[in-house]
C-alpha cells in the first residue's frame, strides 16, 4: 500500500502550516471579515456608504523575481510584491481594496519558507488596508522541483459605478505627476537577470548604500494610501508595470488625448542606469518603470495640493494627440 505522503504530499505538514500562519492572517482582519480561518471560503461583508457599489477584481503574480528570491533565500518581500501588483491595479479604477487571497504551489512544502512568504503577504495587506481572508497551498511534486514554488494573488475592491472609467475625467492640460517606484517592482526580471549575468555583477556589490540583490528584491511599493489621500484631487491613475510609461499611460486617456513627458524630469534610480548599459533605450522604456511607479493625471488647480501631500513630482502633461511622446 502507498500513502499520500510517500507519493510526495504531506497532509500533516499542510495542517501545521495553516496553524503557523493564523496569527499573520488574523492580523489583517477588520470588522467586515465574517468568520475565521478554516472554512471552505472566505466571507466579507460589503462596506456601507456607497451609492452604486461595484466589485472589481485583479490577479497577478511576482514573475521571475521569485527566481532570485528563491536562489538567494530572500523570501520576506515577495509577499508584499504579490499584494502590490494586484492592489495597485485596482486603485487605477478608483477601487478601494477590501480583501485578498493567495495561491502558493510548490514541490514539497517547507513550512518555515512558506511562513516567511505569507507573513509578507499579510504585511502587504496591512499596507493596502485590506484583509487576507483565504488562500490555497498546493504540494505538486510532479510539477515543481526542489525548493521552487510559485505565487498567485487575487484582490477584490469596491468602487462607485460612475467612478470606474477614468478616461471620461481626463482632460487636455491635466498635469502628469509621477510617484516614485521603489525599484524594479515586479516587472522585467527575466531581462534584468540576463543583464546581471552578462555583466558579471555580484549580488553583494553595492548600489549606493544597498547590495545589488537587496536592490533588485526591494518590495514593490503599495500606493493604496496615496490613492485614498488624493482621490478627490485627481482625474486618473496609471500603474506603470510591464510595458512601461509608453504602454500603460495611454490606458487612462480617451481617444484624441495623449501625453508629453519630459525625459529629463524623470528621477531614475541607479539600478536602471546600470541595466541600460546593455539594453536599448526603447527596450528600457517598454520593459521597466525606470523609477516611476504610478502616474497621476491632475487638474491644474489641484497640482499644489497633490505635490504637498505626496512625494510626487511633475513629469509632463496631457495633450491633444495619441500615445506618449518623450521629449
Long-range contacts (C-beta under 8 A, 24 or more apart in sequence): 7-141, 8-107, 8-108, 8-139, 8-141, 8-142, 9-139, 9-141, 10-108, 10-109, 10-139, 13-109, 13-111, 13-139, 14-109, 14-137, 14-139, 16-111, 17-109, 17-111, 17-114, 17-115, 17-137, 18-137, 20-111, 20-115, 21-114, 21-115, 21-118, 21-119, 24-115, 24-118, 24-119, 24-121, 24-122, 24-132, 25-118, 25-122, 25-132, 27-122, 27-126, 28-100, 28-122, 28-125, 28-126, 28-130, 28-131, 28-132, 29-131, 29-133, 30-131, 32-98, 32-131, 33-99, 33-131, 33-133, 41-134, 42-99, 42-101, 42-133, 42-134, 43-133, 44-98, 44-99, 44-131, 44-133, 44-156, 46-98, 46-158, 47-98, 47-158, 50-158, 50-160, 51-160, 52-160, 52-161, 52-162, 53-158, 53-159, 53-160, 53-161, 54-95, 54-158, 54-159, 54-160, 54-161, 54-164, 55-156, 55-157, 55-158, 56-90, 56-93, 56-95, 56-156, 56-157, 56-158, 56-159, 56-164, 57-154, 57-155, 57-156, 57-157, 58-86, 58-87, 58-89, 58-90, 58-154, 58-155, 58-157, 59-86, 59-152, 59-153, 59-154, 59-155, 60-85, 60-86, 60-89, 60-152, 60-153, 60-186, 61-85, 61-150, 61-151, 61-152, 61-153, 61-186, 62-151, 62-186, 63-186, 63-187, 63-189, 63-190, 64-189, 64-190, 64-193, 65-184, 65-186, 65-189, 65-216, 65-217, 66-149, 66-150, 66-151, 67-189, 67-193, 68-189, 68-193, 68-213, 68-216, 68-217, 69-217, 70-147, 70-148, 70-149, 72-203, 72-213, 72-217, 74-213, 74-214, 74-217, 75-113, 75-116, 75-117, 75-120, 76-116, 76-119, 76-120, 77-120, 77-217, 77-218, 77-219, 78-117, 78-120, 78-151, 78-217, 78-219, 79-116, 79-117, 79-118, 79-119, 79-120, 79-121, 79-122, 79-123, 79-124, 79-151, 80-120, 80-121, 80-123, 80-124, 80-127, 80-219, 80-220, 80-222, 81-120, 81-124, 81-185, 81-186, 81-219, 81-220, 82-120, 82-121, 82-124, 82-151, 82-152, 82-153, 83-121, 83-124, 83-125, 83-127, 83-128, 83-130, 83-153, 83-155, 83-222, 84-124, 84-128, 84-185, 84-186, 84-219, 84-220, 84-221, 84-222, 85-153, 85-185, 85-186, 85-220, 85-241, 86-153, 86-154, 86-155, 87-124, 87-128, 87-130, 87-155, 87-157, 87-222, 87-224, 88-220, 88-222, 88-223, 88-224, 88-239, 88-241, 88-293, 88-294, 89-155, 89-239, 89-241, 90-155, 90-157, 91-157, 91-223, 91-224, 91-227, 91-237, 91-239, 92-166, 92-236, 92-237, 92-238, 92-239, 92-252, 93-157, 93-159, 93-163, 93-164, 93-165, 93-166, 94-159, 94-160, 94-163, 94-164, 94-166, 94-227, 94-231, 95-157, 95-158, 95-159, 95-164, 96-129, 96-157, 96-158, 96-159, 96-224, 96-228, 97-128, 97-129, 97-130, 97-155, 97-156, 97-157, 97-224, 98-130, 98-131, 98-156, 98-157, 98-158, 99-130, 99-131, 99-132, 99-133, 99-155, 99-156, 100-124, 100-125, 100-128, 100-130, 100-131, 100-132, 100-133, 100-153, 100-154, 100-155, 100-156, 101-132, 101-133, 101-134, 101-135, 101-136, 101-153, 101-154, 102-132, 102-135, 102-136, 102-151, 102-152, 102-153, 102-154, 103-135, 103-136, 103-138, 103-151, 103-152, 103-153, 103-154, 104-135, 104-136, 104-137, 104-138, 104-149, 104-150, 104-151, 105-137, 105-138, 105-140, 105-143, 105-144, 105-149, 105-150, 105-151, 106-137, 106-138, 106-139, 106-140, 106-144, 106-147, 106-148, 106-149, 106-150, 107-139, 107-140, 107-141, 107-143, 107-144, 107-145, 107-146, 107-147, 107-148, 107-149, 108-139, 108-141, 109-137, 109-139, 110-147, 113-147, 113-149, 114-149, 117-149, 117-151, 120-219, 121-153, 124-219, 124-222, 127-222, 127-224, 127-225, 128-155, 128-222, 128-224, 129-224, 129-225, 129-228, 130-155, 130-157, 130-224, 166-235, 166-236, 166-237, 166-252, 166-297, 167-236, 167-252, 167-253, 167-254, 168-254, 169-235, 169-236, 169-297, 170-235, 170-236, 170-252, 170-253, 170-254, 170-257, 170-297, 170-318, 171-235, 171-257, 171-299, 171-318, 172-257, 172-318, 172-319, 172-320, 173-300, 173-317, 173-318, 174-235, 174-297, 174-298, 174-299, 174-300, 174-317, 174-318, 175-297, 175-298, 175-299, 175-300, 175-303, 175-314, 175-316, 175-317, 175-318, 176-249, 176-259, 176-261, 176-295, 176-296, 176-297, 176-298, 176-314, 176-315, 176-316, 176-317, 176-318, 177-295, 177-296, 177-298, 177-303, 177-306, 177-307, 177-310, 177-312, 177-313, 177-314, 177-315, 178-266, 178-267, 178-291, 178-292, 178-293, 178-294, 178-295, 178-296, 178-312, 178-313, 178-314, 178-315, 179-221, 179-223, 179-226, 179-292, 179-293, 179-294, 179-295, 179-296, 179-310, 179-311, 179-312, 180-221, 180-267, 180-291, 180-292, 180-293, 180-311, 181-220, 181-221, 181-240, 181-269, 181-289, 181-291, 181-292, 181-293, 182-218, 182-219, 182-220, 182-221, 182-293, 183-215, 183-216, 183-218, 183-269, 183-271, 184-216, 184-218, 184-271, 184-272, 184-288, 184-289, 185-220, 185-221, 185-241, 185-289, 185-293, 186-220, 186-241, 187-241, 187-242, 187-287, 187-288, 187-289, 188-242, 188-287, 188-288, 189-216, 191-275, 191-279, 191-283, 191-287, 192-216, 192-275, 192-288, 195-274, 195-275, 195-277, 195-278, 195-279, 198-278, 199-274, 199-277, 199-278, 201-274, 207-270, 207-271, 207-274, 208-270, 212-271, 215-271, 216-271, 220-293, 221-293, 223-293, 223-294, 226-294, 226-310, 229-309, 229-310, 230-296, 230-305, 230-306, 230-309, 230-310, 233-298, 233-299, 233-302, 233-305, 233-306, 234-296, 234-297, 234-298, 234-299, 234-302, 234-306, 235-297, 235-298, 235-299, 236-296, 236-297, 237-294, 237-295, 237-296, 237-297, 238-294, 238-295, 238-297, 239-293, 239-294, 240-289, 240-292, 240-293, 240-294, 240-295, 241-289, 242-287, 243-286, 243-287, 244-284, 244-285, 244-286, 244-287, 244-288, 244-289, 244-290, 245-285, 245-289, 245-290, 245-292, 245-295, 245-324, 245-326, 246-285, 246-286, 246-323, 246-324, 246-326, 247-286, 248-295, 249-295, 249-324, 250-322, 250-323, 250-324, 252-297, 253-318, 253-322, 255-322, 256-320, 256-321, 256-322, 257-318, 257-319, 257-320, 257-321, 257-322, 258-318, 258-319, 258-320, 258-321, 258-322, 258-323, 258-324, 258-325, 259-316, 259-317, 259-318, 259-319, 259-323, 259-324, 259-325, 260-316, 260-317, 260-319, 260-325, 260-327, 261-315, 261-316, 261-324, 261-325, 261-326, 261-327, 262-315, 262-316, 262-327, 263-326, 263-327, 265-313, 265-314, 265-315, 265-316, 266-290, 266-291, 266-292, 266-315, 267-291, 267-313, 285-326
